[in-house]
Amino acid sequence: MSVYQFSAKTIDGQEMSLAEFKGRVLLIVNTASKCGFTPQYKELQELYEKYRDEGFTVLGFPCNQFMNQEPGSHDEIRSFCQSQYGVSFPMFQKVEVNGKQRHPLFRYLTKQSKGLWGGAIKWNFTKFLVDATGHVYKRYAPIVKPLDIEKDIRALLAKT
């Protein structure tokens, strides 16, 4: 099993198979527009721009499960991300990352890399680095800044 077996709706409402990212290193992040970690969008975009031509992609999954920090519509989320942080990496529609309605992708990710809270995601901007074969390489807590992951991204890109 790998992330390539899952699909999700893009922020524009189109169903997208993650198999479209086969062979790429991925950083999958649950995001929110009204969170103390929201400025991480800037570093996520920097990493995406720096390494996308080498086979790296950031995938953003907005989530409203943590103190209602992503209350907006999909159009509002897209507009905010583009206008405030210049986000051009793929963004998806809001998902749940914990609980009974957890998106199957996040059920898989949290099973593969449990983190300090077991399988649950503690907060917005939890990050999962996925290797080019679609397997979870490492999970990062929300407090870990995206640029602090750059060394691991480069190491995985060197293996592709």
MOHUCOR-V157489 format. One record per residue. PHI is phi in whole degrees, 0 to 359 (999 if undefined). PSI is psi in whole degrees, -180 to 180 (none if undefined). Layout:
PHI,PSI
PHI,PSI
//
This chain:
999,147
209,175
295,-19
293,-12
274,-1
250,160
222,165
204,161
276,131
293,167
301,-23
271,1
91,8
267,133
291,130
231,128
280,136
290,-10
298,-20
296,-16
256,13
308,135
85,-1
253,148
279,133
240,144
242,107
262,126
227,133
272,125
243,168
202,145
274,-16
236,44
243,153
300,-22
267,0
306,-36
301,-12
297,-19
307,-38
300,-48
289,-34
299,-43
295,-40
302,-47
298,-43
299,-48
296,-38
289,-36
242,0
299,-36
286,-11
262,0
107,30
239,141
218,140
264,138
238,119
259,130
237,96
302,146
215,136
250,22
276,-9
245,99
54,35
54,43
269,5
221,65
279,-15
288,168
285,169
299,-39
296,-41
294,-40
297,-49
301,-48
299,-45
300,-49
298,-40
287,-45
285,-37
273,-32
229,2
64,28
299,125
235,-3
284,160
299,130
243,148
242,170
291,161
304,139
228,163
262,138
250,-8
225,161
86,-173
295,-31
265,15
305,134
299,139
306,-34
299,-44
285,-27
298,-44
295,-50
301,-45
287,-26
288,-36
284,-29
216,97
289,-34
75,-177
290,-25
258,31
70,-137
279,-17
289,149
269,130
284,-38
196,175
300,153
69,30
286,137
237,140
237,119
268,125
244,132
284,176
290,-8
263,1
90,14
253,144
294,125
268,-46
198,151
249,141
235,137
292,159
305,-34
288,-16
286,120
286,143
307,-40
295,-21
286,-11
266,-10
307,-41
301,-43
292,-37
298,-48
300,-41
297,-42
290,-38
296,-34
295,-24
275,-12
274,none
//
